[in-house]
Amino acid sequence: MLDKTLLGPCNYYCGNCIVFKKGKCPGCTEASEKAQTEGRVFCDISLCAKDKKLTTCSDCKNYPCEKYDNGIFAESFIKWVREKLKEP
């Protein structure tokens, strides 16, 4: 059974993410909320979905948009995953 709290606004399931599985990330939703309390942005997609009061961006009338197209599998995300996996 899937944990719905691990479904990111981009529809990516964090339970499948190697960074999450290795305990190096709390999941997109939690990481986004923590970043916002610190005045940072973890994910533009998460922030956009929250601003529009959407569970996932696929619920948006503008889906898919530029943020989604440049989101989860963007070069910056892949770089972030690689950096997290290198951490001790």
Secondary structure, DSSP 8 states (H G I E B T S, - for coil): ---GGGB-TTS-BGGG-HHHHTTS---HHHHHHHHHHTT--S-HHHHHHHHTT-SSGGGSTT-S-HHHHTSTTSHHHHHHHHHHHH--
